[in-house]
Amino acid sequence: MMLRPSIAAARLMVLKVGTAVLTGGSSEIDRGYLHDLAGHIAKARDRGVRIVVVSSGAVGAGVGALRLAGRPRDVARLQAAAAVGQPLLMSLWREAFGVRGVAVGQILLGRDDFDSRERFLNIRNCMIALFDLGAVPIVNENDTVATEEISLGDNDVLAARLAVAAHADALMILTTGRGVLDAEDRVVGECDDATMLLDLVRPMKTSQGRGGMATKIEAARIAAQAGVSTVIAPGRPVDGVQGILAGEPIGTLVRSGESRHAGRRKWIALGATPSGSVTVDDGAARAVCERGASLLAKGVVGVDGRFEVGEVIAVRDPHGREIARGLCNVSSDEARLVAGRDSREFESILSRQSHEELIHRDNLVVLK
């Protein structure tokens, strides 16, 4: 049996488990399953593998406690269910690890936590401290305050961004299926490009979760660009988790890209949500993508959205395709004033000294 060295050798892993896996399809969290999963994580921990758990299930636990007929559709009731369910979910995790003498630490995150460079680093530092103190981090999106506008969208994407922030070696996404299936219902064992799997996605998801296979593939794509391999594999039976951790060919492996971004570049490319965008002409697009040049205002033909100095923005080519992301040296209002102009004119236009580049190449990441 061919093992997967990128998974078997991982020393830091993010493990995401969804609501449907935790409940086994019922209306309540399967306490026995959660205890067994905690046992496998604790065994891996004893071998020196640090695992961050991204746990769905807060809304599901709240739905059960409130005796609702199903998952609410409106935001206020979803937030209420999460508020009731989050402490219940954490108490179950605390109990499951507590019987093994392991403490847990709760981390609730939102999109803003990844958009801020300072918070981005604080996330990693907090997790390292928890590991050093012998605790297992349990992470969830802060559903009690999240709305559609500020939500990360799904815990699959949260797990991928967290894997980038934590400099993880691997990401494991446990699902109710066997992995990504091809047209003949066979599991796709390994893949080098997550986007190639999108054509295989079937339009269905569980009634308990927000995501589906498409969000898991998107998570794998985000992780791969940061050099993190992803396994999308069945969460049940729980004994299979031990095999996945050992690198056995279970589920679908999406291999990572060949190179890793530096910490700052990871955050620019994958961690932060762009606050706005600029559209550039063909010459500027070639200079950025082919020569690794800085982005000058002279090549900008359009500015969209509102952003401040130092925020991450997207760079789009004349066809609207996102080709890069970077930290902008001017605000959106100032970008509109200097768009298409020579850098030597900046000071007279802006009435202040400014960088010659709209985005310096050291703060610019070209996307595949």
N, C-alpha and C positions, 0 to 999 in steps of 0.2 A: 504494500500500500504506500503510495507516494504521499508524504506529508507536506504541509505548507509551511516552509521555514519562516516566512514573514509573520505568521501567526504564532507558531510554536515558540519562536525566539522573542516574542514581544515581552517587554518588561513593564510597559505601561499601556493599559488598554481601556478604552471606553466601551461599556456594554450597555446597549439600549434594549429595554424590554417594554413592549406595548401592553395596552389595557387588555386586548383580547387574549394575549398569552397569559397574563397574570390571572385572568378570570376563568380561562378555559372555556369561554363562551357563555358563562353564567352571568348572573346579575351582581355577583359579589367577588371580591378578591379571593382567590384560592389560597388559603393560608398554608396548606400543606405544600403546595408548589413553591410558594415564596420561601418557606423554610428550607426546602431542598435546594433551591437556587442559591440561597445564601450560603449553604453548606459547600457548594462547588466553588463559590467565590472565595470563601474562607480558606479552602484547601489550596487554591491558586495563590492566595496571599501568603500562605505558609511556605510556598516555593519561591517567594520573592517577586511575584507578579502583582503589580499595583493595578487595581481595577476601580474605575469610576463608574458608578451605576446611574444611568439616566432612566428614571422610572416614570412611566405613565401610570395612570390609574387613579389620580386624585379626583377627577370628575366622576369616574366610574364608582369609586368608593362613596362619593357624596350622593350620587344617584341612588345607591342602595340604602344609605342611611336615611335619606329623605323619603324613601319609598316612592320615587317617581316612576312613571311608566316607562321612561326611556331617557336617552341623552337629550337635554334641552337644546332648543335651536336658537333662542335669543341669548344675547351676550350676558345680560344681567343674571339670568338663571344659571348659565354656565359658570359665571364667576361665583355665584352663591354655592353651587354644587362643589366647585373646587375648594372654596373656603371651608366647607364642612368636611370634604374628603381628604384634604392634604394632611391634617394632623392624624387622621385615622390611618392613612397610608404609611406615614412615617412611624407610627406606633407599631405597625406590623413589621416594618423593616427593622426597627429597634429590637423588637422581640426576637425576630429570626436570627439576627446577628448576636444579640445579647446572650443567648443560650450557649454561644460558642466563645464568649468572652471578648467579643469585638464590638467597639463603639461605632456609631454612625453619626455623620454630620450632614445636616440638611443645607443645600444650596439652592435657592430659588433665583432664576435668571430671567431676564427679558432682553429684547433686542438692543436696548440702550447699553446694556452691559458689554456687548460686543462692538458697538459703534464707537465707544470711548477707548482710546489706547490705554489710558490709566486703569480703567475698570478691567479691560482685557487682561492686563498684566496681574491685576489683583485677583482675578479668578484663578489663574495658575498658581499664584503664591499661596492662596487659601487652600487649594487642593494639596499642594506640597506639604503645607503645615499639618493638614489632617492626616496625610500618610505618615509623616514623621512622628505624629502622636499615636499612631496605631489605629486610626479610625478609617472607615470606608465612606467616601463622599457619596451621598445620594442626591442627585440633581433632578430638577423638574423645571419646566417653564412656570413663571409666576402667573398662573391662570387667573388668580383672583383680581389682578389689575389689567391683564392683557385684553386688548380689543383687536379686531381684525386689522386695524391700521398699524398697531404697534407689535403685533404678535410675530414670532419667528415662523409661525405657520404649522409646525409639527415637531414633535420630539425627535424625529429622525434627523431633521436639519439641525436642531439644537445639539444633538449628539455629535454630528459632523463638525460643527463650529467649535464645540468643546474639545474635540480631539485635536483640532488645529491649535486652540489656545493652550492646551495642556502639553503640546509636543508629544502626543501619544504615538506609540508604534503601530497600533492597530485599532480598528473600530469593529465591534461585533453588534449586528442588529438582529435580534431574535424576533421571528415572525411566526404567524400561524401556518404559513406554507412551507414547502420544502426548499425554497430558494426561488431564483428566477427561472421560469420554465420556458422552453422553446415551443415551437409550433406543434411538436409531437408530445408535449407534456413531459419532456425530459429535463432534468435539472441542468442548467448551464453551469458547468463546473468552475471554469475560470475565464476571466475576461480582462483585457488590457485597457479597454475604453468603455466607461460606464454609459456613455451616450448611445453606444451601439445596442444596449439592452432595452432602450426605450421603446423600440418597435415591438418588443415582446410583451409589453405591459398590457394587462387585461383590465378593462374598466370596472373594477370592483374593489371594495374594501369592506372591512367589518363595520357593523353598526355602532361599535363602541369607540372607535378611534377616528382621528381626523385624516390620517394619511392613507396610504396604500402602497403598492409596489413602486409607483412612480416617485414618491417622496424618498423611498429607501435608495433608489438608484441615484436620485439627485444628491442625497447625502454621501453616497459612495463617490460621486464625481467631485464634490467639494473636498472630501478627504484625500482623494487620489492626487489632486493638484498640489496638496501640501505634503505629499510623500507618505501618506498613511494608507495602508491596505485595509480593505473592508470585507467582512464576511456577512452575507445575508443568509441566515440559516434558521431552521425550525427551532422554536423554543420548547417544544414538547415532542417527545418525552424529555424531561429535564436532565436525564442521565446523558443525553447527547451533548450537553454543554461541555462536559469534561472532555469529550472527544474533539469538539471544536477548538477548545483551548490548547489541546495537544497538537493541533495542526492537521487533524484527520480531514479528508476531503468530504466534508458535510456542507451542503448548501452551496451558495455561489460566492466565489472569491473574486473581488475586483482589485486587481493589483495596482499598486501606487505608481505615480509617475517616477521617472528616473531621478529627478532632482527635487530638492526641498528649497522652499523660499527661506530666506533668513527671517528671524522672528518679526522684525518690523514689516517686511514684505508680506509675510503670511497674513498679518493683521490687515494690511491695505487691500490685498487681493481677495481674502476669504472671510475675514472676521467682521469687517465693518460694512454696513449698508450704505451705499453711495447717497449723499445728500442731494445731489443734482448731477448734471452732465454737461459736457461741451461736445459739439460736433466739429470735426476738423476736415480740412480738404485732403485730397489724395496725397499731396506732397508731404504734409505733416504726418499723415497716417503711415506713409512709408518710412519717414525719418524715425518715428517712434518704434515701429515694429521691426524694421530691418536693420537700422543702424544704432538702436538703443539710445536715441537722442532725447534730450529734454523736450518738453512741449512748450513752444513759444506761442505767444498770443497772435502772432501774424498768421498762423495757420488755422485759427479758430473762426468758424463761420456761423456758429450758433451756440447759445447758452440756455439751458433749461433748468428749472427748479431754483430753490433758494439755498445758498450755502455760505458759510463764513470762512474766514482765513484758517487754513490748517485742517479743514474737513476733507474727507474722502469724496471724490467725485469720479464718475465714469467718463471715459473718453470714447466717443463713437466716430466711426468712419462716415463718409458721405451716404452710405446705404443704411445707416442706423444701427450697424452692428457694433457691439461693445468690444473694443480692442485692447483697452487698458484701464487701469484705475490708479489714482494717485492723490497725494495731498496737495491741494491747491494753495498757491501763495496769495491769492486775492479772494475777495468775496464775490458772490454772483453778480451783484450790482456793478462792482468794479470790473469784473470779467466782461460784462456787456459793453462797458466803456472802452476797453482796450482791445476787444476782439478785432482781429485783422490789422492791428497797428504794430509798428516797429517798437521793440523793447526800449529804444532810446527816448521814446515819447512818454513812457510811463509816468515819470516824475511830474511832468507838466500836466498830464491828464488827471492823475490821481491826487495831485497836490501833496504828495509825500514820496519818500524814497521807497522803492520796492525792488524785489528780486527781478532779474532780467527774464527769468523763465516763469511761465504760468505754473508748470509743474516740473521740478527738477528731476533729472533721471534717477537720482538716488531715492526719490520718493515716488517713483513711477513703476508699476508692474504691468508688463505686457501679458495679456491673457491668451490662452490657446484658442 
